[in-house]
Structures are given as C-alpha cells and as structure tokens.
Amino acid sequence: MDPTSLTPAGRRHGVAAARGAVGVGGLTMLSRLLGYARDALIAASLGAGWLADAFFVGFKLVNLVRRLAGEGAFGAAFVPLFLRELEAGGPPRARRFAEQALAAAAAALLAFLVAAELLAPALVRLLATGFAPEEARFAAAVGLLRIMLPYLLWAVLAALLGALLGALGRFMAAAAMPILLNLCMIAGLGLAWHLDLASAAVLAWSVALAGLLQFLAMLAAVHAAGYRLRAVRPRASPPVRRLARLGGPALLGTGALQINLLVDSWLASHLAPGAVSWLFYADRLVQLPLGLVGVALGTVLLPLLSRAVREGDAGLAGQAQNRAIEAALLLVLPAAVGLAAVALPLIQVLFERGAFGPEASGATAVALAAFAIGLPAQALARVLAPSFFAREDTRTPLLLALACVAFNAALAWLLMGRLGHAGIALATSLAAWLYALWLGWRLWRAGHLLPDARLRRRLPRLLVASGLMGLALWAAAGALDGAGPGPLLAALVGVGVLVYLAAAQLTGAASWRELAPLLRPGRS
C-alpha cells in the first residue's frame, strides 16, 4: 500500500504512532536494563534454590499482572470505549466513563484481594502443585505471596490510567512504570544487604510498595493531561457493563502467552529444585527484545487502529498493520537467532556469581534457547491482537488463547518427561507460534490483514538475513572455542550485529532511509 494513499490525518496519526513506539521502546530498554540489574542481584542473593523458587512462585502471579498492565491488556477493551465516549460527548463524558471504570475496577479488585489473601495457600498449591504443604518452600511461598498481593490492586488501576493516556496519544508515562518496580526492588535488595535482613521478604515488600507508587505516578500524569478524576461510587452504567463484557475476554486473550508462563511454573514445580528459577531467568532475557519491539508496537497500535476503524480509514489501518509486522520481524528475528546462539556465555556473564553457579548457568541457557524459538511468534501476536480489539472483538482472541493454553499444557507435560525444564520452554514456544499464526489466519480470512507488496517482498529477505547471521555466529563460536565467557560474548555480539546489518542491506530486507524520519521529532 502506498503511504500517499492515506489521508493527511492518517499520515499524522501514523507518524505520531511510530514516534510513540520509538519513545516507548527507549523507556522499555531502560526498564529492561534495570530489570537485568534487579535479576542479577536476586540471583546473587537467592541463587536458584528452594527459597528462590518460593519467591518466584508468588512473583510469577504479580509479574503476570505487571506484564499484562505494561503490554496493554487492560486497555484492549478500555481504549475503543473511551474513544467512543470522547467522540460522543467530548472530554466531560469521557472523564465520567473513566471515573466509573476506575470505581468498578477498584471494587472488584478489593473483593478479589481479600479472597486471595485468605486463600493464599490454595493459590500456591495451584501455582506450584509440586510444593508439598509440609515443605519449607511452601510456607515461604504463601507468606511471600500474601505480602505481594496488594500490588495487583494498584497495578490494574495504574494500567487503566495508562490506557486513558494512550487513547489521548500519551504513551511515555505508562512505559515508565516498570522502571519504578525495578528501582524499588533494587533498593530493597540494597537495604536487605546493608541491614542484614531476609532478602526474599524485603523483596516482597518492595513489590507491594512499587504498586502504590505506580498508581500515584499515573494519577499525576492523568491530571497533568487535563483529566482530573474524582472518586465516585461504583455504578453499573451501560458503558461500564460493556467494558466488563469486553474486558474479561480481552484480558485472557492478550495474556495467553503470559498465562502459559504460569503453566510452566506449575509444571516445573514437579521437577528438581531450581527448575522454576531456571525458566524465570531465561524468560527474563527473552522479554528484553520482546518489550523493545512487540510491546512498544502493540501499545501504540491499538489507539491508532481504533481511530482508523471508527473513521473508516481502511488505508491507515492496513498500512499500520503491515508496517508493524515488518518492524517487529526486522528486530525480533535476529534477536531470536542471537539469543539461541549466545545463550550460555550470555547467562554466564549476566548471572553466574554468588549463589548462581555453573550448573544453574547451563540449565538456564538450555531454557533460553528453547524460549528464543517462540520470540518472533510472541512479537507477532502483540501486533496482531490489537486489530481485533480495535473492532471491539475480544471473544475471538480469547477462544484462540484458551485453545493454545491447553495445547501448551498438554505438550509441556509430554515433553518434560524427556527434556525436563527445556521441554516446558519448547512447548511454550510452539504454543506461541500456534497462537500467532491462528490470529493472522483469522484476520486474513476476515479481510483485515492483507499483506502488501512491500511486506511480501521483505519477509523472505528478513529470514535470509537472520539465517546468514546465525551461520556467522556458529562459525565464530567454533573459531573462538576455549575463550572465556566475557570475550566470547563480546565477539559474538559484535559479529552478529555487523553481519545482520550488512545482510539486511545487501538483501534489501531493510532500508534505513525509511526509518530515519521516525527518529526526527520535529518533522511529520
């Protein structure tokens, strides 16, 4: 599709969204770097033993909500309805809808929080069926989960406020929220070390505090945007009822890939101590490129598609969808190849210190290579799902997600007997591919996904460029056999980046001249 076929408004929205993706990606990069520092400190403090497993079982649930919040799951239903109210009655009506949505969400979350605190032992049994009630790690997991549960309340309310800002074209505040969580946890670990406190307990309290700080920061950002929200009584108004009908399926549909990680933790609890932690650390590294690309694109794509659908601008919708797919694959295909190729030296350099030894490095590297297979699929799912949500269709992604979660659980159960924790990671990657391809097929059949000539031309070239990079990494690893982890990792990263850049240019997989205008904030 020729960009000149777009309306002037469509071009403005498209450029603004692209710049928004760049800004969100930059903040996500900072968050992921802080997240690495946090995880390295956790690895050094807790290692990959039973206490680390106990902490990560509870943190998995909290991290699931954090990722859903940061990746736009809560906005999937909110943004189209907010824009509808804004169009129908202007800012006053949109503000009333936002106030009612927050009140209803707060009431529901408080009820859930009370029940979850009372039923924490049952939740731990559900999340980690391999933890026996008489074990120390079970009791520790229950206590740590109870401390962290309030985070869920604040994180969801902050996510709704972030969705409001996203509908207004303001993405930066929400993208910065994970930074607060990482800073709180890093500060907590420093405090625990300085005062000789129990690291796991201090970490849990740091998570709970971070949730409150995230909510207050988002509330200040919304007020700065001109929406001074008041506390109102929960009321089941028609827009709120529609939000509830759309919100549940949207949450589960968008969170399918994250729910699979909970399934992974549940199954890994039946394996040797450390398996839950190996999968957690490996997944954290996969989340770096995924956050920079898939999450950033998905965050800005939903408001853009929602406007295009409401305005009947099929050109803008198609152009945005095709370029989002192209941008995602341009970056995540080489990232997936690179993570698989440098998995062991990467883990050794980042985590192997203190209580995290060589055995944990090897086991985590195997999991990382298996997770990397599904990285492109996870990014694709994040840029395909907004096309459903923009049309207020949350049911289709939900049904596909439930089927893929069942597929992941069954396949992981079969593979873990032969491959251990690596089989669980591999099953998650295959389930991610099933979900992404299924989403794409449904969109194509409905006429909402029509790959243009540019996407069809560049996709095979991206695959070739990534394949050439993989061959170069394999050859370089063989030539550098015997080098230490640090020099080996530095050499492989350098070779991979240079070869991919050269291959992308030579094959025509990417044209940097087309990307440069997006990085100039003063032009449109």
VOSEVO-374836 format. One record per residue (C-alpha): x, y, z; residue in one letter. Coordinates in steps of 0.001 Angstrom, whole numbers. Layout:
# VOSEVO-374836
<site <X, Y, Z>, 'a'>;
...
//
This chain:
# VOSEVO-374836
<site <0, 0, 0>, 'm'>;
<site <1350, 3392, -971>, 'd'>;
<site <1568, 5774, 2000>, 'p'>;
<site <488, 8614, -268>, 't'>;
<site <-2929, 6968, -449>, 's'>;
<site <-3506, 7808, 3203>, 'l'>;
<site <-5459, 10868, 4290>, 't'>;
<site <-3460, 13744, 5856>, 'p'>;
<site <-4941, 12835, 9253>, 'a'>;
<site <-3979, 9228, 8689>, 'g'>;
<site <-390, 10195, 7902>, 'r'>;
<site <-213, 12367, 11035>, 'r'>;
<site <-1579, 9572, 13225>, 'h'>;
<site <797, 7070, 11636>, 'g'>;
<site <3922, 9188, 12165>, 'v'>;
<site <2858, 10029, 15734>, 'a'>;
<site <2326, 6343, 16472>, 'a'>;
<site <5708, 5432, 15027>, 'a'>;
<site <7434, 8061, 17138>, 'r'>;
<site <5444, 6860, 20125>, 'g'>;
<site <6755, 3354, 19531>, 'a'>;
<site <10313, 4692, 19475>, 'v'>;
<site <9755, 6530, 22770>, 'g'>;
<site <8090, 3545, 24431>, 'v'>;
<site <10885, 1317, 23174>, 'g'>;
<site <13511, 3604, 24705>, 'g'>;
<site <11857, 3591, 28110>, 'l'>;
<site <11354, -156, 27850>, 't'>;
<site <15075, -536, 27147>, 'm'>;
<site <15867, 1393, 30338>, 'l'>;
<site <13369, -720, 32264>, 's'>;
<site <14841, -3956, 30921>, 'r'>;
<site <18377, -2865, 31806>, 'l'>;
<site <17239, -2099, 35343>, 'l'>;
<site <15383, -5405, 35300>, 'g'>;
<site <18626, -7181, 34474>, 'y'>;
<site <20362, -5424, 37371>, 'a'>;
<site <17484, -6476, 39616>, 'r'>;
<site <17603, -10101, 38445>, 'd'>;
<site <21386, -10274, 38755>, 'a'>;
<site <21100, -9096, 42362>, 'l'>;
<site <18330, -11608, 43052>, 'i'>;
<site <20426, -14386, 41517>, 'a'>;
<site <23410, -13426, 43657>, 'a'>;
<site <21257, -13198, 46810>, 's'>;
<site <18888, -16138, 46397>, 'l'>;
<site <20553, -18234, 43686>, 'g'>;
<site <18333, -20885, 42119>, 'a'>;
<site <17445, -22958, 45191>, 'g'>;
<site <14230, -23611, 47110>, 'w'>;
<site <13939, -20089, 48568>, 'l'>;
<site <14298, -18555, 45096>, 'a'>;
<site <11649, -20968, 43822>, 'd'>;
<site <9327, -19927, 46671>, 'a'>;
<site <9754, -16234, 45841>, 'f'>;
<site <9317, -16720, 42094>, 'f'>;
<site <6098, -18721, 42506>, 'v'>;
<site <4431, -15707, 44107>, 'g'>;
<site <6230, -13208, 41889>, 'f'>;
<site <5053, -15101, 38784>, 'k'>;
<site <1477, -14085, 39564>, 'l'>;
<site <2489, -10498, 40299>, 'v'>;
<site <4714, -10378, 37219>, 'n'>;
<site <1852, -11700, 35101>, 'l'>;
<site <-292, -8718, 36103>, 'v'>;
<site <2640, -6340, 35610>, 'r'>;
<site <3229, -7607, 32096>, 'r'>;
<site <-431, -7522, 31222>, 'l'>;
<site <-586, -3953, 32513>, 'a'>;
<site <2545, -2884, 30670>, 'g'>;
<site <1579, -4605, 27429>, 'e'>;
<site <-1850, -3049, 27098>, 'g'>;
<site <-4131, -5934, 28059>, 'a'>;
<site <-6275, -3763, 30302>, 'f'>;
<site <-6516, -1117, 27618>, 'g'>;
<site <-7674, -3544, 24939>, 'a'>;
<site <-11315, -3057, 25954>, 'a'>;
<site <-10970, 385, 27555>, 'f'>;
<site <-9400, 2353, 24666>, 'v'>;
<site <-12103, 1774, 21995>, 'p'>;
<site <-14880, 2542, 24505>, 'l'>;
<site <-13114, 5639, 25841>, 'f'>;
<site <-12673, 6975, 22294>, 'l'>;
<site <-16345, 6282, 21614>, 'r'>;
<site <-17373, 8285, 24701>, 'e'>;
<site <-14931, 11066, 23785>, 'l'>;
<site <-16378, 11291, 20292>, 'e'>;
<site <-19984, 11207, 21510>, 'a'>;
<site <-19791, 13690, 24391>, 'g'>;
<site <-16349, 15243, 24481>, 'g'>;
<site <-13901, 15241, 27426>, 'p'>;
<site <-16582, 15573, 30171>, 'p'>;
<site <-18370, 12386, 29098>, 'r'>;
<site <-15063, 10551, 28592>, 'a'>;
<site <-13926, 11648, 32057>, 'r'>;
<site <-17130, 10314, 33647>, 'r'>;
<site <-16605, 6982, 31915>, 'f'>;
<site <-13024, 6805, 33189>, 'a'>;
<site <-14157, 7576, 36759>, 'e'>;
<site <-16861, 4900, 36604>, 'q'>;
<site <-14423, 2356, 35145>, 'a'>;
<site <-11878, 3007, 37900>, 'l'>;
<site <-14535, 2753, 40625>, 'a'>;
<site <-15872, -540, 39285>, 'a'>;
<site <-12374, -1964, 38876>, 'a'>;
<site <-11366, -909, 42402>, 'a'>;
<site <-14445, -2546, 43951>, 'a'>;
<site <-13887, -5802, 42081>, 'a'>;
<site <-10175, -5842, 42860>, 'l'>;
<site <-10687, -5229, 46575>, 'l'>;
<site <-13045, -8190, 46764>, 'a'>;
<site <-10548, -10335, 44866>, 'f'>;
<site <-7686, -9170, 47076>, 'l'>;
<site <-9457, -10138, 50306>, 'v'>;
<site <-10321, -13556, 48904>, 'a'>;
<site <-6788, -14084, 47595>, 'a'>;
<site <-5203, -13217, 50949>, 'e'>;
<site <-7448, -15750, 52685>, 'l'>;
<site <-6885, -18401, 50028>, 'l'>;
<site <-3145, -17837, 49557>, 'a'>;
<site <-2251, -21468, 50451>, 'p'>;
<site <-4688, -22708, 47807>, 'a'>;
<site <-3205, -20286, 45268>, 'l'>;
<site <291, -21606, 45946>, 'v'>;
<site <-979, -25145, 45526>, 'r'>;
<site <-2488, -24073, 42211>, 'l'>;
<site <621, -22241, 41019>, 'l'>;
<site <3090, -24882, 42209>, 'a'>;
<site <1445, -28259, 42674>, 't'>;
<site <4862, -29801, 43242>, 'g'>;
<site <5243, -27890, 46534>, 'f'>;
<site <4094, -30121, 49392>, 'a'>;
<site <2316, -28285, 52276>, 'p'>;
<site <4795, -29646, 54814>, 'e'>;
<site <7812, -28236, 52931>, 'e'>;
<site <9569, -25040, 53986>, 'a'>;
<site <9356, -23677, 50447>, 'r'>;
<site <5544, -23994, 50530>, 'f'>;
<site <5226, -21958, 53714>, 'a'>;
<site <7691, -19397, 52373>, 'a'>;
<site <5781, -19095, 49096>, 'a'>;
<site <2492, -18497, 50935>, 'v'>;
<site <3968, -15779, 53138>, 'g'>;
<site <5714, -14004, 50269>, 'l'>;
<site <2625, -14161, 48062>, 'l'>;
<site <474, -12558, 50775>, 'r'>;
<site <2901, -9643, 51041>, 'i'>;
<site <2941, -9065, 47267>, 'm'>;
<site <-787, -9454, 46527>, 'l'>;
<site <-1701, -5744, 47116>, 'p'>;
<site <451, -4947, 44084>, 'y'>;
<site <-2298, -6407, 41899>, 'l'>;
<site <-4811, -3755, 43010>, 'l'>;
<site <-2551, -793, 42320>, 'w'>;
<site <-1098, -2212, 39103>, 'a'>;
<site <-4503, -2747, 37475>, 'v'>;
<site <-5735, 743, 38419>, 'l'>;
<site <-2485, 2233, 37113>, 'a'>;
<site <-2924, 251, 33886>, 'a'>;
<site <-6396, 1703, 33333>, 'l'>;
<site <-4995, 5196, 33803>, 'l'>;
<site <-2255, 4322, 31325>, 'g'>;
<site <-4882, 3189, 28830>, 'a'>;
<site <-6614, 6560, 29181>, 'l'>;
<site <-3345, 8328, 28404>, 'l'>;
<site <-2720, 6001, 25471>, 'g'>;
<site <-6110, 6858, 23997>, 'a'>;
<site <-5002, 10513, 24145>, 'l'>;
<site <-1752, 9678, 22348>, 'g'>;
<site <399, 9894, 25505>, 'r'>;
<site <2428, 6711, 25990>, 'f'>;
<site <5527, 7663, 27926>, 'm'>;
<site <4194, 7687, 31496>, 'a'>;
<site <2804, 4152, 31277>, 'a'>;
<site <6005, 2898, 29631>, 'a'>;
<site <7997, 4245, 32576>, 'a'>;
<site <6012, 2337, 35211>, 'm'>;
<site <8131, -856, 35204>, 'p'>;
<site <11129, 1341, 35989>, 'i'>;
<site <9557, 2149, 39369>, 'l'>;
<site <9109, -1537, 40155>, 'l'>;
<site <12718, -2339, 39283>, 'n'>;
<site <14077, 597, 41273>, 'l'>;
<site <12032, -390, 44328>, 'c'>;
<site <13262, -3976, 44181>, 'm'>;
<site <16888, -2924, 43676>, 'i'>;
<site <16607, -523, 46619>, 'a'>;
<site <15020, -3290, 48696>, 'g'>;
<site <17885, -5671, 47979>, 'l'>;
<site <20386, -2954, 48883>, 'g'>;
<site <18555, -2323, 52149>, 'l'>;
<site <18457, -6045, 52937>, 'a'>;
<site <22202, -6348, 52341>, 'w'>;
<site <23028, -3226, 54364>, 'h'>;
<site <20843, -4152, 57364>, 'l'>;
<site <21358, -7919, 57093>, 'd'>;
<site <17637, -8576, 56536>, 'l'>;
<site <15946, -11538, 54838>, 'a'>;
<site <16274, -10724, 51120>, 's'>;
<site <13134, -12586, 49990>, 'a'>;
<site <10852, -10816, 52480>, 'a'>;
<site <12292, -7367, 51711>, 'v'>;
<site <11856, -8043, 48001>, 'l'>;
<site <8199, -8898, 48541>, 'a'>;
<site <7556, -5684, 50498>, 'w'>;
<site <9355, -3721, 47766>, 's'>;
<site <6959, -5123, 45166>, 'v'>;
<site <3907, -4083, 47206>, 'a'>;
<site <5272, -552, 47678>, 'l'>;
<site <6077, -252, 43977>, 'a'>;
<site <2442, -869, 43048>, 'g'>;
<site <1243, 2057, 45157>, 'l'>;
<site <3927, 4339, 43709>, 'l'>;
<site <2979, 3336, 40164>, 'q'>;
<site <-675, 4225, 40768>, 'f'>;
<site <162, 7616, 42275>, 'l'>;
<site <2532, 8435, 39412>, 'a'>;
<site <-77, 7525, 36777>, 'm'>;
<site <-2759, 9552, 38581>, 'l'>;
<site <-466, 12586, 38495>, 'a'>;
<site <166, 12041, 34760>, 'a'>;
<site <-3569, 11835, 34022>, 'v'>;
<site <-4201, 15055, 35971>, 'h'>;
<site <-1405, 16732, 34004>, 'a'>;
<site <-3178, 15685, 30802>, 'a'>;
<site <-6255, 17657, 31873>, 'g'>;
<site <-8383, 14805, 33271>, 'y'>;
<site <-8808, 15479, 36987>, 'r'>;
<site <-10567, 12304, 38061>, 'l'>;
<site <-12765, 12156, 41150>, 'r'>;
<site <-13560, 9192, 43363>, 'a'>;
<site <-17139, 8057, 42637>, 'v'>;
<site <-19342, 5209, 43823>, 'r'>;
<site <-19234, 2074, 41661>, 'p'>;
<site <-22174, 2082, 39261>, 'r'>;
<site <-23111, -413, 36560>, 'a'>;
<site <-23727, 2162, 33815>, 's'>;
<site <-24136, 882, 30236>, 'p'>;
<site <-20521, 1780, 29240>, 'p'>;
<site <-19178, 67, 32371>, 'v'>;
<site <-21251, -3056, 31679>, 'r'>;
<site <-19898, -3146, 28134>, 'r'>;
<site <-16373, -2668, 29471>, 'l'>;
<site <-16895, -5650, 31777>, 'a'>;
<site <-18206, -7787, 28901>, 'r'>;
<site <-15222, -6906, 26717>, 'l'>;
<site <-12591, -6647, 29429>, 'g'>;
<site <-12533, -10223, 30700>, 'g'>;
<site <-12050, -11838, 27289>, 'p'>;
<site <-9542, -9132, 26307>, 'a'>;
<site <-7510, -9768, 29451>, 'l'>;
<site <-7353, -13514, 28920>, 'l'>;
<site <-6827, -13244, 25182>, 'g'>;
<site <-3953, -10775, 25445>, 't'>;
<site <-2464, -12616, 28391>, 'g'>;
<site <-2424, -16067, 26817>, 'a'>;
<site <1337, -16095, 26384>, 'l'>;
<site <1816, -14916, 29980>, 'q'>;
<site <-661, -17495, 31292>, 'i'>;
<site <1497, -20099, 29587>, 'n'>;
<site <4366, -18978, 31820>, 'l'>;
<site <2223, -19691, 34883>, 'l'>;
<site <1555, -23139, 33447>, 'v'>;
<site <5320, -23519, 33005>, 'd'>;
<site <5912, -22651, 36653>, 's'>;
<site <3236, -25105, 37754>, 'w'>;
<site <4789, -27947, 35756>, 'l'>;
<site <8366, -27016, 36673>, 'a'>;
<site <7500, -27284, 40373>, 's'>;
<site <7315, -31056, 39785>, 'h'>;
<site <10933, -31151, 38600>, 'l'>;
<site <14180, -30791, 40527>, 'a'>;
<site <14638, -27743, 42785>, 'p'>;
<site <15804, -24834, 40664>, 'g'>;
<site <13667, -25577, 37605>, 'a'>;
<site <11223, -22751, 38357>, 'v'>;
<site <14121, -20322, 38695>, 's'>;
<site <15879, -21513, 35515>, 'w'>;
<site <12754, -20841, 33500>, 'l'>;
<site <12236, -17460, 35177>, 'f'>;
<site <15736, -16163, 34426>, 'y'>;
<site <15582, -17416, 30818>, 'a'>;
<site <12226, -15795, 30224>, 'd'>;
<site <13514, -12504, 31620>, 'r'>;
<site <16115, -12328, 28848>, 'l'>;
<site <13540, -13126, 26166>, 'v'>;
<site <11427, -10258, 27482>, 'q'>;
<site <14113, -7691, 26597>, 'l'>;
<site <13705, -7744, 22789>, 'p'>;
<site <10024, -8549, 23158>, 'l'>;
<site <9451, -5444, 25264>, 'g'>;
<site <11500, -3225, 22970>, 'l'>;
<site <9613, -4303, 19854>, 'v'>;
<site <6382, -6224, 20345>, 'g'>;
<site <5144, -4406, 23424>, 'v'>;
<site <6100, -945, 22145>, 'a'>;
<site <4408, -1523, 18787>, 'l'>;
<site <1314, -3090, 20323>, 'g'>;
<site <927, -247, 22819>, 't'>;
<site <766, 2486, 20184>, 'v'>;
<site <-1003, 377, 17549>, 'l'>;
<site <-4273, -82, 19453>, 'l'>;
<site <-5263, 3625, 19669>, 'p'>;
<site <-4194, 4127, 16043>, 'l'>;
<site <-6258, 1195, 14783>, 'l'>;
<site <-9219, 2183, 16971>, 's'>;
<site <-9273, 5654, 15408>, 'r'>;
<site <-8853, 4247, 11904>, 'a'>;
<site <-11722, 1790, 12368>, 'v'>;
<site <-14032, 4469, 13817>, 'r'>;
<site <-13171, 6891, 10997>, 'e'>;
<site <-13477, 4213, 8311>, 'g'>;
<site <-9869, 4788, 7219>, 'd'>;
<site <-9043, 1324, 5836>, 'a'>;
<site <-5844, 2650, 4271>, 'g'>;
<site <-4429, 3772, 7587>, 'l'>;
<site <-5449, 526, 9317>, 'a'>;
<site <-3862, -1663, 6638>, 'g'>;
<site <-710, 434, 6424>, 'q'>;
<site <-272, 420, 10210>, 'a'>;
<site <-765, -3342, 10458>, 'q'>;
<site <1691, -4177, 7669>, 'n'>;
<site <4405, -1843, 8912>, 'r'>;
<site <4012, -3106, 12490>, 'a'>;
<site <4532, -6697, 11325>, 'i'>;
<site <7547, -5658, 9264>, 'e'>;
<site <9119, -3667, 12108>, 'a'>;
<site <8548, -6480, 14599>, 'a'>;
<site <10172, -9122, 12421>, 'l'>;
<site <13020, -6815, 11414>, 'l'>;
<site <14224, -6799, 15015>, 'l'>;
<site <12967, -9961, 16704>, 'v'>;
<site <14091, -12482, 14066>, 'l'>;
<site <17806, -11673, 14565>, 'p'>;
<site <17213, -11331, 18318>, 'a'>;
<site <15810, -14858, 18446>, 'a'>;
<site <18728, -16277, 16482>, 'v'>;
<site <21203, -14357, 18607>, 'g'>;
<site <19738, -15412, 21950>, 'l'>;
<site <19817, -19060, 20935>, 'a'>;
<site <23401, -18802, 19658>, 'a'>;
<site <24922, -16991, 22644>, 'v'>;
<site <22704, -18441, 25378>, 'a'>;
<site <25438, -19993, 27561>, 'l'>;
<site <28005, -17154, 27568>, 'p'>;
<site <25167, -14653, 27993>, 'l'>;
<site <23893, -16417, 31121>, 'i'>;
<site <27416, -16858, 32467>, 'q'>;
<site <28265, -13176, 32084>, 'v'>;
<site <24946, -11849, 33379>, 'l'>;
<site <24123, -14190, 36248>, 'f'>;
<site <26950, -16579, 37213>, 'e'>;
<site <28107, -15199, 40537>, 'r'>;
<site <27330, -15679, 44231>, 'g'>;
<site <24730, -18404, 44751>, 'a'>;
<site <24218, -18836, 40975>, 'f'>;
<site <26762, -21422, 39841>, 'g'>;
<site <27820, -23154, 36588>, 'p'>;
<site <25110, -25825, 36841>, 'e'>;
<site <22406, -23152, 37028>, 'a'>;
<site <24016, -21348, 34047>, 's'>;
<site <23890, -24443, 31861>, 'g'>;
<site <20299, -25269, 32770>, 'a'>;
<site <19148, -21667, 32234>, 't'>;
<site <20940, -21448, 28868>, 'a'>;
<site <19075, -24510, 27574>, 'v'>;
<site <15772, -22931, 28604>, 'a'>;
<site <16747, -19634, 26948>, 'l'>;
<site <17499, -21329, 23619>, 'a'>;
<site <14119, -23071, 23732>, 'a'>;
<site <12248, -19869, 24610>, 'f'>;
<site <14030, -17987, 21798>, 'a'>;
<site <12295, -20178, 19212>, 'i'>;
<site <8960, -18599, 20116>, 'g'>;
<site <10175, -14987, 20364>, 'l'>;
<site <9090, -13944, 16822>, 'p'>;
<site <5668, -15503, 17395>, 'a'>;
<site <5179, -13595, 20651>, 'q'>;
<site <6022, -10316, 18921>, 'a'>;
<site <3635, -11079, 16049>, 'l'>;
<site <817, -11867, 18470>, 'a'>;
<site <1271, -8472, 20098>, 'r'>;
<site <870, -6607, 16812>, 'v'>;
<site <-1989, -8784, 15516>, 'l'>;
<site <-4264, -8844, 18584>, 'a'>;
<site <-4903, -5040, 18567>, 'p'>;
<site <-6678, -5443, 15214>, 's'>;
<site <-9369, -7498, 16982>, 'f'>;
<site <-9593, -5190, 19990>, 'f'>;
<site <-9904, -2063, 17824>, 'a'>;
<site <-13075, -3633, 16370>, 'r'>;
<site <-14330, -4454, 19905>, 'e'>;
<site <-13890, -8162, 19216>, 'd'>;
<site <-12355, -9662, 22338>, 't'>;
<site <-14072, -13042, 22022>, 'r'>;
<site <-12014, -14375, 19103>, 't'>;
<site <-8573, -13856, 20713>, 'p'>;
<site <-9934, -15366, 23937>, 'l'>;
<site <-11109, -18576, 22289>, 'l'>;
<site <-7835, -18937, 20403>, 'l'>;
<site <-5871, -18213, 23566>, 'a'>;
<site <-7686, -20842, 25621>, 'l'>;
<site <-7037, -23440, 22944>, 'a'>;
<site <-3336, -22535, 22850>, 'c'>;
<site <-3000, -22625, 26652>, 'v'>;
<site <-4470, -26138, 26633>, 'a'>;
<site <-2090, -27089, 23795>, 'f'>;
<site <884, -25716, 25749>, 'n'>;
<site <-38, -27576, 28940>, 'a'>;
<site <-536, -30900, 27157>, 'a'>;
<site <2637, -30608, 25066>, 'l'>;
<site <4739, -29452, 28017>, 'a'>;
<site <3519, -32394, 30095>, 'w'>;
<site <4604, -34758, 27323>, 'l'>;
<site <7982, -33113, 26647>, 'l'>;
<site <9081, -32576, 30244>, 'm'>;
<site <9389, -36319, 30728>, 'g'>;
<site <12118, -36470, 28060>, 'r'>;
<site <13584, -32961, 28065>, 'l'>;
<site <12898, -31753, 31601>, 'g'>;
<site <12508, -27995, 32011>, 'h'>;
<site <13718, -27443, 28422>, 'a'>;
<site <10685, -29376, 27195>, 'g'>;
<site <8426, -26956, 29066>, 'i'>;
<site <10121, -23964, 27409>, 'a'>;
<site <9923, -25579, 23969>, 'l'>;
<site <6211, -26281, 24372>, 'a'>;
<site <5620, -22625, 25270>, 't'>;
<site <7406, -21523, 22096>, 's'>;
<site <5381, -23866, 19896>, 'l'>;
<site <2147, -22697, 21545>, 'a'>;
<site <3156, -19090, 20820>, 'a'>;
<site <3576, -19924, 17126>, 'w'>;
<site <204, -21627, 17038>, 'l'>;
<site <-1443, -18580, 18609>, 'y'>;
<site <229, -16030, 16302>, 'a'>;
<site <-461, -17957, 13104>, 'l'>;
<site <-4036, -18575, 14163>, 'w'>;
<site <-4592, -14864, 14860>, 'l'>;
<site <-3113, -13975, 11473>, 'g'>;
<site <-5254, -16507, 9642>, 'w'>;
<site <-8457, -15261, 11250>, 'r'>;
<site <-7613, -11652, 10388>, 'l'>;
<site <-6759, -12595, 6798>, 'w'>;
<site <-9989, -14554, 6402>, 'r'>;
<site <-11984, -11558, 7679>, 'a'>;
<site <-10226, -9232, 5232>, 'g'>;
<site <-8492, -7216, 7967>, 'h'>;
<site <-4957, -8446, 7208>, 'l'>;
<site <-3865, -8008, 3605>, 'l'>;
<site <-62, -8248, 3267>, 'p'>;
<site <1036, -5574, 817>, 'd'>;
<site <3753, -5945, -1816>, 'a'>;
<site <6417, -4458, 445>, 'r'>;
<site <5746, -6924, 3282>, 'l'>;
<site <5613, -9901, 896>, 'r'>;
<site <8897, -8792, -669>, 'r'>;
<site <10758, -8184, 2569>, 'r'>;
<site <9671, -11114, 4712>, 'l'>;
<site <11782, -13766, 2927>, 'p'>;
<site <14707, -11341, 2847>, 'r'>;
<site <14480, -10878, 6610>, 'l'>;
<site <14595, -14650, 7010>, 'l'>;
<site <17683, -14872, 4774>, 'v'>;
<site <19477, -12066, 6627>, 'a'>;
<site <18743, -13695, 10004>, 's'>;
<site <19888, -17072, 8690>, 'g'>;
<site <23181, -15608, 7480>, 'l'>;
<site <23710, -14067, 10895>, 'm'>;
<site <23076, -17448, 12518>, 'g'>;
<site <25664, -19140, 10285>, 'l'>;
<site <28197, -16433, 11091>, 'a'>;
<site <27622, -16874, 14825>, 'l'>;
<site <28035, -20644, 14539>, 'w'>;
<site <31327, -20223, 12660>, 'a'>;
<site <32601, -17588, 15089>, 'a'>;
<site <31738, -19725, 18122>, 'a'>;
<site <33744, -22599, 16662>, 'g'>;
<site <36712, -20370, 15901>, 'a'>;
<site <36699, -18916, 19414>, 'l'>;
<site <36317, -22234, 21225>, 'd'>;
<site <38138, -22008, 24549>, 'g'>;
<site <37715, -18261, 25014>, 'a'>;
<site <36311, -17027, 28306>, 'g'>;
<site <32583, -16195, 28586>, 'p'>;
<site <33125, -12416, 28555>, 'g'>;
<site <35378, -12171, 25463>, 'p'>;
<site <33307, -14842, 23686>, 'l'>;
<site <30046, -12987, 24297>, 'l'>;
<site <31504, -9640, 23200>, 'a'>;
<site <32910, -11169, 19993>, 'a'>;
<site <29707, -12998, 19117>, 'l'>;
<site <27536, -9922, 19705>, 'v'>;
<site <29829, -7837, 17510>, 'g'>;
<site <29863, -10423, 14731>, 'v'>;
<site <26101, -10887, 14892>, 'g'>;
<site <25276, -7173, 14696>, 'v'>;
<site <27698, -6464, 11838>, 'l'>;
<site <26662, -9484, 9780>, 'v'>;
<site <22949, -8812, 10198>, 'y'>;
<site <23265, -5128, 9289>, 'l'>;
<site <25277, -5997, 6204>, 'a'>;
<site <22970, -8864, 5209>, 'a'>;
<site <19858, -6725, 5687>, 'a'>;
<site <21258, -4041, 3397>, 'q'>;
<site <22553, -6448, 756>, 'l'>;
<site <19352, -8497, 563>, 't'>;
<site <17073, -5447, 705>, 'g'>;
<site <15464, -6656, 3932>, 'a'>;
<site <15617, -3142, 5410>, 'a'>;
<site <16112, 394, 4257>, 's'>;
<site <17396, 2666, 6974>, 'w'>;
<site <16367, 5744, 4953>, 'r'>;
<site <12736, 4811, 5640>, 'e'>;
<site <13298, 4558, 9374>, 'l'>;
<site <15313, 7763, 9809>, 'a'>;
<site <12322, 10191, 9570>, 'p'>;
<site <10675, 8475, 12528>, 'l'>;
<site <13578, 9471, 14748>, 'l'>;
<site <13293, 13190, 13923>, 'r'>;
<site <10713, 14528, 16383>, 'p'>;
<site <10368, 17856, 14671>, 'g'>;
<site <9038, 16576, 11374>, 'r'>;
<site <5818, 14893, 10282>, 's'>;
//
